[in-house]
Amino acid sequence: MRQWHGNGIYFGGDYNPEQWPEQTWSEDVELMRRAGVNLVSVGIFSWALLEPTPGRFEFGWLDRVLDLLHSGGIQVDLATATASPPPWLARAHPETLPRRADGTILWPGGRQAYCPSSPIFRERSLEVVRAVAGRYAEHPAVVMWHISNELGCHNAHCYCDVSAEAFRGWLRERYGDLDGLNDAWGTAFWSQHYGDWAEINPPRTAPAFANPTQQLDFLRFSSDELRAQLRAEREVLRTLVRQPITTNFMIGMGVKHMDYQSWADDVDLVSNDHYLTAADPQAHLGLALAADHTRGVAGGDPWLLMEHSTSAVQWQPRNVAKLPGQLRRNSLAHVARGADGVLFFQWRASRSGAEKFHSALVPHAGPDTKVFREVCQLGADLKALAEVRGSRVDADVAILFDWEAWWGVELDSHPSVDVRYADRLNALYGALWRAGVTADVVHPSADLSGYRLVLAPTLYLVRDADVAALHRYVEGGGTAAVTYFSGIVDENDHIRLGGYPGAFRELLGVRTEEFFPLREGEQVRLDDGSTADVWTEWLHPDGAEVLASYTDGPLPGVPALTRHRVGDGAAWYVGTRLDEAATDRLVARLVGEAGVRPAAPAPSGVEVVRRRDGDQSWLFVINHTEAEARLPVTGTELLTGARCSGELTLPAGAVAVVREDRTDHPA
């Protein structure tokens, strides 16, 4: 891994000078310096300009841009320019275009119009990488390399004949022979037995439900094909450049088709893009979850926020602008949760194109605007927080997350369409957030030994090794909670026989003989006063203590919430979809039993997160409410320089970052 060097926290965004007359560039650099920008991403969508015809490269404009940025003290994250092929590639090689499951061709005119399995696209894209890296490897402005852009955002799955052949090759590598594949796919069902590799295709549009393991393997294959593009570009770069290499993930945006955990080792630093759901008044919870998940993918190391927005985006049904102060809160919330860089899309709002109504650091109205004034304030804030760079976030709770479990649980022909992977993840995370507790979101194979509490929401698909690891964690004194529809299948999407929750029966001390999903809108009550919906199951304790049972619905008297003592720890099972209030009470019991404490006592709606480096710690306090907040803090407030002698008073909507006195919060 190449080291991520630099002083302070990165600040800037995507810079697309090719969209503007050259006389604008000097003004851009002047405004960047005024705002405190120190890093911009350049060349992300420049392939058509860098290589206007096959094999003919034109670098003059990019030479001038990089030289100008360097003279202004602005560093560059230089892209490989492969994010979207130029129109000439599709004209010369229409076989590179992707196809949907029904055979529809996706044509040029948007972006990412290429099949990830296309050898022609791979060859042409790597030629661009060699040309760009060969020219700018030693340019003094370049401190980082940016592979492609949001790989798979629009072309995650291709069902063309090229992809079909690549899928067969991937399956041969995975299973070795057709007997292994037929067994894994359960092809004895519905007369699907394969006698020749050529008979196998991607799960194209079919008369009935496609084979679920075929679907699951195609999702794995598709993620791996995009990862292969990432790795191919990385290998070219590593022969030519010395700077760290990254690409921007899309964790926390509902983009589920890339297994970013498996990609993490292919970059020198983890970068992420995140945009709020404007219609959600609690969108700051989703932001926090995305940041904690990105940190989990990064193995707890600091990471880079490659893109977010200064205000409204352009791609949601109703693109709500950010209110005064929200830009600052959003940005510093990412820093609180491990980001050592805050970048935006984009520097200057476009005059034309599909993203012309997307906000930017410099709006259409120019620098005399709310947005640009807040951008300048954020630049000053990040400069004041330089000492925080390199520190890590304190977290005593782990939430287990697996992209393959997400894929598996949302396949078709399941007990209830209302069981969605993100549902219990968001519910449990929201309860932790409201309790002031910070969590790492990690893969089930992660080392759990440093956590007091582990939550496993809807872990439908799980491997034996990960089940064993969770069992050892609890046996050694940990507290764990597992929610319904977990442990149901193995990695081939085969049911674990003997009763549900399958892989977790022994750990949880329960056995379910039948699912009883609820009708749309139907609710049930529990004898502890809770209400629930979506899911119930006929559960029998098998060593577990019953904490709550149903009082009505299809299963009156049947247990819904249990706790099982295992070794020195305890494993809880949540067999129904509790409402928000009940989920908050459950999480309060769990954190209490596990001995988890918030970073600092704080009023409702005030976010508090601690970053730490050795015996030095920093407390980030973000007031999401419309009222002044007070909380016990001792130290120096970095954004104002003021001293906090036992109490911090934070105005409505404000942010504070306190360097705590070293004796206050030992690790």
C-alpha positions as CSV (number, residue, x, y, z in Angstrom):
1,M,0.0,0.0,0.0
2,R,1.3,3.5,-0.9
3,Q,1.1,5.9,2.0
4,W,-1.5,8.6,2.0
5,H,0.7,11.6,2.8
6,G,-0.2,15.3,3.3
7,N,-0.7,18.0,5.9
8,G,-4.2,18.7,7.3
9,I,-7.5,17.7,5.9
10,Y,-8.1,17.7,2.2
11,F,-10.8,20.1,0.9
12,G,-12.0,20.6,-2.6
13,G,-13.9,18.7,-5.3
14,D,-14.3,17.6,-8.9
15,Y,-12.8,20.3,-11.2
16,N,-13.9,20.2,-14.8
17,P,-12.1,23.0,-16.6
18,E,-12.8,21.5,-20.0
19,Q,-16.4,22.7,-19.6
20,W,-15.3,26.3,-19.4
21,P,-13.4,28.9,-21.5
22,E,-9.7,29.0,-20.6
23,Q,-10.0,32.5,-19.4
24,T,-12.1,31.2,-16.5
25,W,-9.3,29.0,-15.2
26,S,-7.3,31.7,-13.5
27,E,-10.4,32.9,-11.7
28,D,-11.1,29.4,-10.6
29,V,-7.7,29.1,-9.0
30,E,-8.1,32.5,-7.3
31,L,-11.4,31.5,-5.8
32,M,-10.0,28.1,-4.7
33,R,-7.3,29.9,-2.8
34,R,-9.9,32.2,-1.3
35,A,-12.0,29.2,-0.1
36,G,-9.1,27.2,1.2
37,V,-9.3,24.5,-1.4
38,N,-6.2,22.3,-1.4
39,L,-7.2,19.3,-3.6
40,V,-9.2,18.9,-6.8
41,S,-10.1,15.9,-8.9
42,V,-9.3,16.5,-12.6
43,G,-10.0,14.6,-15.8
44,I,-12.7,12.2,-14.6
45,F,-14.9,12.5,-17.7
46,S,-12.2,13.6,-20.2
47,W,-11.5,10.6,-22.3
48,A,-13.3,12.0,-25.4
49,L,-11.1,15.2,-25.2
50,L,-7.9,13.4,-24.3
51,E,-8.3,10.9,-27.1
52,P,-10.6,12.6,-29.7
53,T,-9.9,9.8,-32.3
54,P,-8.5,6.3,-31.7
55,G,-4.8,6.5,-30.8
56,R,-4.5,10.3,-31.1
57,F,-4.0,12.0,-27.7
58,E,-4.2,15.7,-27.1
59,F,-2.8,16.8,-23.7
60,G,-2.1,20.5,-24.2
61,W,-5.2,21.7,-22.3
62,L,-4.5,19.3,-19.4
63,D,-0.9,20.4,-19.3
64,R,-2.0,24.0,-18.8
65,V,-4.6,23.1,-16.2
66,L,-2.2,21.1,-14.0
67,D,0.5,23.7,-14.3
68,L,-1.9,26.5,-13.3
69,L,-3.2,24.5,-10.3
70,H,0.3,23.8,-9.2
71,S,1.3,27.5,-9.4
72,G,-1.7,28.3,-7.2
73,G,-0.7,25.7,-4.6
74,I,-3.7,23.4,-5.4
75,Q,-2.9,19.6,-5.4
76,V,-4.5,17.2,-7.8
77,D,-6.2,13.8,-7.6
78,L,-5.8,12.9,-11.3
79,A,-8.3,10.6,-12.9
80,T,-7.5,7.8,-15.4
81,A,-10.3,9.3,-17.5
82,T,-11.9,5.9,-18.2
83,A,-15.2,6.5,-16.5
84,S,-17.2,6.9,-19.7
85,P,-16.0,5.9,-23.2
86,P,-16.1,8.4,-26.1
87,P,-18.8,7.9,-28.8
88,W,-16.2,6.7,-31.3
89,L,-15.7,3.5,-29.4
90,A,-19.3,2.4,-29.6
91,R,-19.4,3.4,-33.3
92,A,-16.3,1.3,-34.1
93,H,-17.2,-1.5,-31.6
94,P,-21.0,-1.7,-30.9
95,E,-20.3,-5.1,-29.2
96,T,-18.9,-3.1,-26.3
97,L,-22.4,-1.8,-25.4
98,P,-24.2,-3.3,-22.4
99,R,-27.5,-5.1,-22.5
100,R,-30.3,-5.4,-20.0
101,A,-31.8,-8.8,-19.0
102,D,-34.5,-8.3,-21.7
103,G,-31.9,-7.7,-24.4
104,T,-32.3,-3.9,-24.5
105,I,-29.1,-2.2,-25.6
106,L,-27.9,0.8,-23.6
107,W,-26.6,3.3,-26.0
108,P,-24.1,6.3,-25.7
109,G,-25.6,9.6,-24.7
110,G,-25.4,9.2,-21.0
111,R,-22.4,7.8,-19.3
112,Q,-20.8,4.3,-18.6
113,A,-22.2,2.9,-21.8
114,Y,-19.9,-0.2,-21.8
115,C,-19.9,-3.8,-20.9
116,P,-17.6,-4.5,-17.9
117,S,-16.6,-7.8,-19.5
118,S,-15.7,-6.4,-22.9
119,P,-12.1,-7.1,-23.8
120,I,-12.1,-4.3,-26.3
121,F,-13.2,-1.8,-23.7
122,R,-10.5,-3.2,-21.3
123,E,-7.8,-2.8,-24.0
124,R,-8.8,0.7,-25.0
125,S,-9.3,1.9,-21.5
126,L,-5.9,0.7,-20.4
127,E,-4.2,2.5,-23.3
128,V,-5.7,5.7,-21.9
129,V,-4.4,4.9,-18.4
130,R,-0.9,4.3,-19.8
131,A,-0.9,7.5,-21.8
132,V,-2.2,9.7,-18.9
133,A,0.0,8.1,-16.2
134,G,3.1,8.1,-18.5
135,R,2.7,11.8,-19.0
136,Y,1.8,13.0,-15.5
137,A,3.4,10.5,-13.2
138,E,6.0,13.0,-12.0
139,H,3.9,16.2,-12.3
140,P,4.4,18.1,-9.0
141,A,0.6,18.9,-8.7
142,V,-0.4,15.2,-8.7
143,V,-0.6,13.7,-5.2
144,M,-3.2,10.9,-5.9
145,W,-4.6,8.8,-8.7
146,H,-8.4,8.4,-9.3
147,I,-9.4,5.2,-11.1
148,S,-12.5,5.6,-13.2
149,N,-15.5,7.0,-11.3
150,E,-18.3,5.3,-9.4
151,L,-17.6,2.0,-11.1
152,G,-20.9,0.2,-11.9
153,C,-23.2,3.1,-11.1
154,H,-25.1,2.6,-14.3
155,N,-23.8,-0.6,-15.8
156,A,-23.3,-3.0,-12.9
157,H,-25.0,-5.9,-14.8
158,C,-24.6,-6.7,-18.5
159,Y,-26.4,-9.7,-20.1
160,C,-24.9,-9.6,-23.5
161,D,-23.2,-12.6,-25.2
162,V,-19.7,-11.3,-24.2
163,S,-20.8,-11.2,-20.6
164,A,-22.4,-14.6,-20.9
165,E,-19.1,-16.1,-22.0
166,A,-17.2,-14.3,-19.2
167,F,-19.9,-15.6,-16.7
168,R,-19.2,-19.2,-17.9
169,G,-15.5,-18.7,-17.3
170,W,-16.1,-17.3,-13.8
171,L,-18.3,-20.3,-13.0
172,R,-15.7,-22.8,-14.2
173,E,-13.2,-21.1,-11.9
174,R,-15.6,-21.2,-9.0
175,Y,-17.0,-24.7,-9.4
176,G,-14.4,-26.6,-11.4
177,D,-16.9,-28.8,-13.2
178,L,-20.6,-29.0,-14.0
179,D,-21.3,-31.5,-11.2
180,G,-20.2,-28.9,-8.7
181,L,-22.3,-26.2,-10.4
182,N,-25.4,-28.4,-10.7
183,D,-25.2,-29.2,-7.0
184,A,-24.6,-25.6,-5.9
185,W,-27.5,-24.4,-8.1
186,G,-29.9,-27.2,-7.1
187,T,-30.6,-27.8,-10.8
188,A,-32.6,-31.0,-10.0
189,F,-35.4,-28.5,-9.4
190,W,-37.5,-27.5,-12.5
191,S,-35.5,-29.7,-14.8
192,Q,-32.6,-27.2,-15.0
193,H,-29.7,-29.7,-15.0
194,Y,-26.8,-28.5,-17.2
195,G,-24.8,-31.0,-19.4
196,D,-22.6,-28.4,-21.2
197,W,-21.2,-25.1,-20.2
198,A,-22.6,-23.5,-23.3
199,E,-26.1,-24.1,-22.0
200,I,-25.5,-21.6,-19.2
201,N,-26.5,-18.0,-19.6
202,P,-26.8,-15.0,-17.3
203,P,-30.3,-14.8,-15.6
204,R,-32.0,-13.2,-18.5
205,T,-35.7,-12.5,-18.6
206,A,-37.4,-15.8,-18.1
207,P,-41.0,-17.2,-18.0
208,A,-40.9,-17.7,-14.2
209,F,-38.6,-17.1,-11.2
210,A,-34.9,-17.5,-12.3
211,N,-32.8,-20.0,-10.3
212,P,-31.9,-18.1,-7.1
213,T,-28.3,-19.4,-6.9
214,Q,-27.8,-18.5,-10.6
215,Q,-29.0,-15.0,-9.7
216,L,-26.7,-14.8,-6.7
217,D,-23.7,-16.0,-8.6
218,F,-24.4,-13.5,-11.4
219,L,-24.4,-10.7,-8.8
220,R,-21.1,-12.0,-7.5
221,F,-19.7,-12.3,-11.0
222,S,-20.8,-8.8,-11.9
223,S,-19.2,-7.2,-8.9
224,D,-16.0,-9.2,-9.7
225,E,-16.0,-8.0,-13.3
226,L,-16.1,-4.4,-12.2
227,R,-13.4,-5.1,-9.6
228,A,-11.3,-6.7,-12.4
229,Q,-11.4,-3.3,-14.3
230,L,-10.4,-1.6,-11.1
231,R,-7.5,-4.0,-10.6
232,A,-6.4,-3.8,-14.2
233,E,-6.1,0.0,-14.1
234,R,-4.4,-0.2,-10.8
235,E,-1.8,-2.6,-12.1
236,V,-1.0,-0.2,-15.0
237,L,-0.7,2.7,-12.6
238,R,1.6,0.8,-10.2
239,T,4.1,0.3,-12.9
240,L,4.2,4.0,-13.7
241,V,3.4,6.1,-10.7
242,R,4.4,6.4,-7.0
243,Q,1.3,8.3,-5.6
244,P,-1.5,6.5,-3.7
245,I,-4.4,5.1,-5.8
246,T,-8.1,5.2,-5.0
247,T,-11.5,5.0,-6.6
248,N,-14.8,6.4,-5.3
249,F,-17.2,3.9,-3.7
250,M,-20.9,4.6,-3.2
251,I,-21.5,3.2,0.3
252,G,-24.7,4.3,1.9
253,M,-26.5,5.5,-1.2
254,G,-28.7,2.4,-1.8
255,V,-26.3,1.2,-4.4
256,K,-26.1,-2.5,-3.6
257,H,-24.4,-4.2,-6.6
258,M,-20.7,-3.8,-5.8
259,D,-19.2,-5.8,-2.9
260,Y,-17.0,-3.0,-1.7
261,Q,-15.6,-5.0,1.2
262,S,-13.9,-7.3,-1.3
263,W,-12.6,-4.2,-3.2
264,A,-11.0,-2.5,-0.2
265,D,-7.6,-4.1,-0.5
266,D,-7.4,-3.0,-4.2
267,V,-7.0,0.7,-3.2
268,D,-4.4,2.6,-1.1
269,L,-7.1,4.6,0.6
270,V,-10.9,4.1,0.7
271,S,-12.9,6.9,-0.9
272,N,-16.6,7.3,-0.8
273,D,-19.4,9.4,-2.4
274,H,-22.5,10.3,-0.4
275,Y,-25.6,12.3,-1.1
276,L,-28.5,13.0,1.2
277,T,-32.0,11.8,0.5
278,A,-33.6,15.2,0.4
279,A,-37.1,14.1,1.3
280,D,-35.9,12.5,4.5
281,P,-36.0,14.8,7.5
282,Q,-33.7,12.4,9.4
283,A,-31.2,12.2,6.5
284,H,-28.3,13.0,8.9
285,L,-28.8,9.5,10.4
286,G,-28.2,8.0,6.9
287,L,-25.1,10.2,6.5
288,A,-23.7,9.0,9.8
289,L,-24.4,5.3,8.9
290,A,-22.7,5.7,5.5
291,A,-19.7,7.3,7.2
292,D,-19.4,4.6,9.8
293,H,-19.8,1.9,7.1
294,T,-17.1,3.5,5.0
295,R,-14.8,3.5,8.0
296,G,-15.6,-0.2,8.5
297,V,-14.7,-1.0,4.9
298,A,-11.5,0.9,5.5
299,G,-10.6,-1.3,8.5
300,G,-11.0,1.6,10.9
301,D,-8.5,3.8,9.1
302,P,-9.3,7.4,8.0
303,W,-10.9,7.7,4.6
304,L,-11.7,10.3,2.0
305,L,-15.1,11.8,1.2
306,M,-14.7,12.1,-2.5
307,E,-18.1,13.6,-3.4
308,H,-21.0,15.2,-1.6
309,S,-23.1,18.2,-2.4
310,T,-23.0,21.8,-1.2
311,S,-26.8,22.1,-1.6
312,A,-29.3,20.4,-3.9
313,V,-28.6,17.6,-6.3
314,Q,-30.4,17.2,-9.7
315,W,-31.3,13.5,-9.8
316,Q,-33.9,13.1,-7.1
317,P,-37.7,13.7,-7.7
318,R,-37.6,16.8,-5.6
319,N,-34.2,18.4,-5.2
320,V,-34.4,20.2,-1.9
321,A,-31.7,22.8,-1.2
322,K,-29.7,22.7,2.0
323,L,-30.6,25.3,4.6
324,P,-28.0,27.7,6.1
325,G,-25.5,25.8,8.2
326,Q,-26.4,22.3,6.8
327,L,-23.4,22.2,4.5
328,R,-21.2,22.7,7.5
329,R,-23.0,20.1,9.7
330,N,-23.0,17.5,6.9
331,S,-19.3,18.0,6.1
332,L,-18.0,17.9,9.7
333,A,-20.2,14.9,10.5
334,H,-18.2,13.0,7.9
335,V,-15.0,14.2,9.5
336,A,-16.2,13.3,12.9
337,R,-16.7,9.7,11.7
338,G,-13.3,9.3,10.1
339,A,-13.0,11.3,6.9
340,D,-9.7,13.0,6.5
341,G,-10.8,14.8,3.4
342,V,-14.0,16.6,2.4
343,L,-14.6,17.0,-1.4
344,F,-17.7,17.9,-3.4
345,F,-19.2,17.4,-6.8
346,Q,-18.3,19.9,-8.3
347,W,-16.2,23.0,-8.2
348,R,-18.2,25.2,-10.6
349,A,-21.9,24.5,-11.4
350,S,-22.2,23.4,-15.1
351,R,-24.0,25.6,-17.7
352,S,-25.1,22.6,-19.7
353,G,-25.6,18.8,-19.5
354,A,-27.5,16.5,-17.3
355,E,-26.1,17.8,-14.1
356,K,-26.5,21.6,-14.7
357,F,-28.9,21.9,-11.8
358,H,-26.5,20.1,-9.4
359,S,-25.1,22.4,-6.8
360,A,-21.4,23.2,-6.6
361,L,-18.9,25.1,-4.6
362,V,-19.3,28.0,-7.0
363,P,-23.0,28.3,-7.9
364,H,-24.5,29.7,-11.1
365,A,-24.9,33.0,-9.2
366,G,-21.2,33.2,-8.5
367,P,-19.2,33.7,-5.3
368,D,-21.5,36.4,-3.7
369,T,-23.9,33.6,-2.5
370,K,-24.8,31.7,0.7
371,V,-23.2,28.6,-0.7
372,F,-19.8,30.1,-1.5
373,R,-19.7,32.0,1.8
374,E,-20.4,28.7,3.6
375,V,-17.7,27.0,1.5
376,C,-15.2,29.6,2.6
377,Q,-16.2,29.0,6.2
378,L,-15.8,25.3,5.9
379,G,-12.4,25.8,4.4
380,A,-11.4,27.7,7.5
381,D,-12.9,25.1,9.7
382,L,-11.0,22.3,8.1
383,K,-7.7,24.2,8.4
384,A,-8.4,24.6,12.1
385,L,-8.9,20.9,12.4
386,A,-5.6,19.9,10.8
387,E,-4.4,18.2,13.9
388,V,-7.3,15.7,13.8
389,R,-5.9,14.1,10.6
390,G,-4.8,10.5,11.1
391,S,-6.8,9.9,14.2
392,R,-9.4,7.0,14.5
393,V,-13.0,6.9,15.8
394,D,-13.9,5.3,19.1
395,A,-16.6,2.6,18.7
396,D,-17.6,-0.1,21.2
397,V,-20.4,-1.5,19.0
398,A,-20.1,-3.4,15.7
399,I,-23.0,-3.9,13.2
400,L,-22.4,-6.8,10.8
401,F,-23.0,-6.1,7.1
402,D,-22.4,-8.3,4.1
403,W,-23.2,-7.4,0.5
404,E,-23.9,-11.0,-0.3
405,A,-26.5,-11.2,2.5
406,W,-28.1,-8.1,1.0
407,W,-28.2,-9.7,-2.4
408,G,-29.6,-12.9,-1.1
409,V,-32.3,-11.6,1.2
410,E,-33.8,-9.5,-1.7
411,L,-34.0,-12.3,-4.2
412,D,-37.5,-13.1,-5.4
413,S,-39.8,-15.9,-4.2
414,H,-39.3,-15.3,-0.5
415,P,-41.7,-15.3,2.4
416,S,-42.4,-11.6,2.5
417,V,-41.6,-8.7,0.1
418,D,-41.6,-6.5,3.1
419,V,-38.4,-8.0,4.5
420,R,-35.7,-5.7,3.2
421,Y,-32.0,-5.8,4.1
422,A,-31.5,-2.2,5.0
423,D,-34.7,-2.0,7.2
424,R,-33.4,-3.5,10.5
425,L,-29.9,-2.1,9.8
426,N,-31.3,1.4,9.7
427,A,-33.6,0.8,12.6
428,L,-30.9,-0.5,15.0
429,Y,-28.4,2.1,13.8
430,G,-31.0,4.9,14.4
431,A,-31.6,3.6,17.9
432,L,-27.8,3.6,18.6
433,W,-27.6,7.2,17.1
434,R,-30.4,8.4,19.4
435,A,-28.6,6.8,22.3
436,G,-25.4,8.7,21.5
437,V,-23.5,5.4,20.7
438,T,-21.0,5.2,17.8
439,A,-20.9,1.9,15.8
440,D,-18.5,0.4,13.3
441,V,-20.3,-1.3,10.4
442,V,-18.1,-4.3,9.5
443,H,-18.1,-7.5,7.6
444,P,-19.0,-10.7,9.6
445,S,-15.4,-11.9,9.1
446,A,-14.0,-8.9,10.9
447,D,-12.2,-9.2,14.2
448,L,-14.9,-8.7,16.9
449,S,-12.7,-9.0,20.0
450,G,-12.5,-5.2,20.6
451,Y,-16.3,-4.7,20.7
452,R,-18.7,-4.8,23.7
453,L,-21.8,-5.3,21.6
454,V,-22.3,-6.9,18.1
455,L,-25.6,-6.6,16.2
456,A,-26.5,-8.8,13.2
457,P,-29.5,-7.5,11.3
458,T,-31.1,-9.7,8.7
459,L,-28.0,-11.7,8.1
460,Y,-29.9,-14.1,5.8
461,L,-26.8,-15.6,4.1
462,V,-23.9,-16.5,6.4
463,R,-20.8,-18.7,6.2
464,D,-20.0,-21.3,8.8
465,A,-16.7,-19.6,9.7
466,D,-18.5,-16.3,10.5
467,V,-21.1,-18.1,12.6
468,A,-18.3,-19.8,14.5
469,A,-16.6,-16.5,15.1
470,L,-19.7,-14.9,16.5
471,H,-20.2,-17.9,18.8
472,R,-16.7,-17.5,20.1
473,Y,-17.2,-13.8,20.6
474,V,-20.3,-14.4,22.7
475,E,-18.7,-17.3,24.6
476,G,-15.8,-15.1,25.5
477,G,-18.0,-12.5,27.2
478,G,-19.6,-10.5,24.4
479,T,-23.2,-9.5,23.9
480,A,-24.8,-10.1,20.5
481,A,-28.3,-9.6,19.0
482,V,-29.6,-11.2,15.9
483,T,-32.8,-10.2,14.1
484,Y,-35.3,-12.4,12.2
485,F,-34.6,-14.0,8.8
486,S,-30.9,-14.4,9.7
487,G,-28.8,-17.6,9.3
488,I,-31.3,-19.0,6.9
489,V,-29.1,-20.1,4.0
490,D,-25.5,-21.0,3.3
491,E,-23.4,-19.3,0.6
492,N,-25.2,-21.3,-2.2
493,D,-28.6,-20.0,-1.0
494,H,-29.5,-23.5,0.2
495,I,-31.7,-23.7,3.3
496,R,-30.0,-24.8,6.5
497,L,-32.2,-27.7,7.5
498,G,-33.4,-28.5,11.0
499,G,-35.4,-25.4,11.8
500,Y,-34.8,-21.7,11.7
501,P,-32.8,-19.5,12.4
502,G,-30.6,-22.1,10.8
503,A,-26.9,-21.3,11.4
504,F,-27.7,-19.4,14.6
505,R,-29.9,-22.0,16.4
506,E,-27.3,-23.1,18.8
507,L,-26.0,-19.7,19.6
508,L,-29.4,-18.2,20.2
509,G,-30.9,-21.3,21.9
510,V,-34.1,-21.2,19.9
511,R,-35.8,-23.2,17.1
512,T,-38.4,-21.9,14.7
513,E,-40.6,-24.4,12.9
514,E,-42.5,-22.1,10.6
515,F,-42.6,-18.4,9.5
516,F,-45.8,-16.4,9.9
517,P,-45.2,-13.2,7.9
518,L,-47.9,-10.6,8.4
519,R,-50.3,-9.1,5.9
520,E,-49.7,-5.5,4.7
521,G,-50.6,-3.1,7.5
522,E,-51.2,-5.9,10.0
523,Q,-49.7,-5.3,13.5
524,V,-49.2,-7.5,16.6
525,R,-48.7,-6.7,20.3
526,L,-46.2,-8.1,22.7
527,D,-46.7,-8.6,26.4
528,D,-44.1,-6.0,27.2
529,G,-46.2,-3.3,25.6
530,S,-44.3,-3.3,22.3
531,T,-46.0,-3.3,18.9
532,A,-44.6,-5.0,15.7
533,D,-45.4,-5.7,12.1
534,V,-44.2,-7.5,8.9
535,W,-42.9,-10.7,10.6
536,T,-43.7,-13.3,13.2
537,E,-42.5,-16.9,13.5
538,W,-43.4,-20.0,15.5
539,L,-40.5,-20.0,17.8
540,H,-39.6,-22.5,20.6
541,P,-37.0,-21.8,23.3
542,D,-34.2,-24.3,23.3
543,G,-32.3,-23.1,26.3
544,A,-33.1,-19.4,25.8
545,E,-34.9,-17.2,28.3
546,V,-38.2,-15.7,27.0
547,L,-38.2,-11.9,27.3
548,A,-41.4,-11.1,25.5
549,S,-44.3,-13.0,23.7
550,Y,-47.1,-12.1,21.4
551,T,-50.5,-11.3,22.9
552,D,-52.4,-11.3,19.7
553,G,-52.0,-12.0,15.9
554,P,-51.5,-15.4,14.5
555,L,-49.3,-16.6,17.4
556,P,-50.6,-15.5,20.8
557,G,-48.3,-16.8,23.6
558,V,-45.4,-17.6,21.3
559,P,-42.0,-16.0,22.2
560,A,-40.9,-13.0,20.1
561,L,-37.8,-11.8,22.0
562,T,-35.3,-14.1,23.7
563,R,-31.9,-14.1,25.5
564,H,-29.5,-17.0,25.7
565,R,-26.6,-17.2,28.1
566,V,-23.5,-18.7,26.2
567,G,-20.3,-19.0,28.1
568,D,-19.5,-15.6,29.7
569,G,-21.8,-13.7,27.2
570,A,-25.3,-13.6,25.9
571,A,-27.0,-13.8,22.6
572,W,-30.4,-12.1,22.0
573,Y,-32.9,-13.0,19.3
574,V,-35.4,-10.5,17.9
575,G,-38.1,-12.6,16.1
576,T,-40.3,-9.7,14.8
577,R,-40.1,-6.2,13.4
578,L,-40.4,-4.0,16.5
579,D,-41.6,-0.4,16.1
580,E,-39.2,2.5,16.7
581,A,-40.0,3.0,20.3
582,A,-39.6,-0.7,21.1
583,T,-36.3,-0.8,19.1
584,D,-35.0,2.1,21.1
585,R,-35.9,0.3,24.4
586,L,-34.3,-2.9,23.1
587,V,-31.1,-1.1,22.2
588,A,-31.0,0.6,25.6
589,R,-31.1,-2.8,27.3
590,L,-28.4,-4.1,25.0
591,V,-26.0,-1.3,25.5
592,G,-26.7,-1.3,29.2
593,E,-25.9,-5.0,29.5
594,A,-22.8,-4.7,27.4
595,G,-21.5,-1.7,29.3
596,V,-21.5,0.6,26.3
597,R,-21.5,4.3,27.0
598,P,-22.1,7.3,24.8
599,A,-19.1,9.5,23.9
600,A,-20.6,12.2,26.2
601,P,-24.0,12.8,27.7
602,A,-26.0,15.0,25.3
603,P,-29.5,16.2,24.7
604,S,-31.7,14.5,22.1
605,G,-30.8,15.4,18.5
606,V,-27.2,16.3,19.4
607,E,-24.6,14.1,17.7
608,V,-21.4,13.4,19.7
609,V,-18.5,11.3,18.3
610,R,-14.9,10.9,19.6
611,R,-11.8,10.6,17.4
612,R,-8.6,9.5,19.1
613,D,-4.8,9.4,18.4
614,G,-3.0,7.7,21.3
615,D,-3.8,9.5,24.5
616,Q,-5.2,12.6,22.7
617,S,-8.9,12.8,21.8
618,W,-11.2,15.2,20.0
619,L,-14.9,15.4,20.7
620,F,-17.2,16.4,17.7
621,V,-20.5,17.8,18.8
622,I,-23.2,18.6,16.1
623,N,-26.4,20.2,17.1
624,H,-29.2,19.0,14.7
625,T,-31.9,20.7,16.8
626,E,-33.4,24.2,16.8
627,A,-32.5,24.8,20.4
628,E,-29.3,25.6,22.3
629,A,-27.6,22.5,23.8
630,R,-25.4,22.2,26.8
631,L,-23.2,19.2,27.7
632,P,-20.3,18.4,30.0
633,V,-17.0,19.0,28.1
634,T,-13.5,20.1,29.2
635,G,-10.9,21.1,26.7
636,T,-10.1,23.6,23.9
637,E,-12.7,24.3,21.1
638,L,-10.7,24.2,17.9
639,L,-13.1,26.1,15.7
640,T,-13.2,29.1,18.0
641,G,-10.1,28.7,20.2
642,A,-12.3,29.1,23.3
643,R,-11.7,27.1,26.5
644,C,-14.4,24.7,27.7
645,S,-14.1,24.4,31.5
646,G,-16.6,21.7,32.3
647,E,-19.5,22.7,30.0
648,L,-20.0,23.4,26.3
649,T,-22.9,25.6,25.2
650,L,-23.7,25.0,21.5
651,P,-26.2,27.2,19.6
652,A,-29.0,25.6,17.5
653,G,-27.6,24.0,14.3
654,A,-24.0,24.6,15.3
655,V,-20.9,22.4,15.4
656,A,-18.0,22.3,17.9
657,V,-14.8,20.2,18.0
658,V,-13.1,20.1,21.3
659,R,-9.5,18.9,21.9
660,E,-10.2,17.1,25.2
661,D,-7.8,17.4,28.2
662,R,-5.6,14.3,28.0
663,T,-6.7,12.9,31.4
664,D,-10.4,13.1,30.8
665,H,-11.0,10.1,28.5
666,P,-8.3,7.4,28.6
667,A,-8.5,4.8,25.8
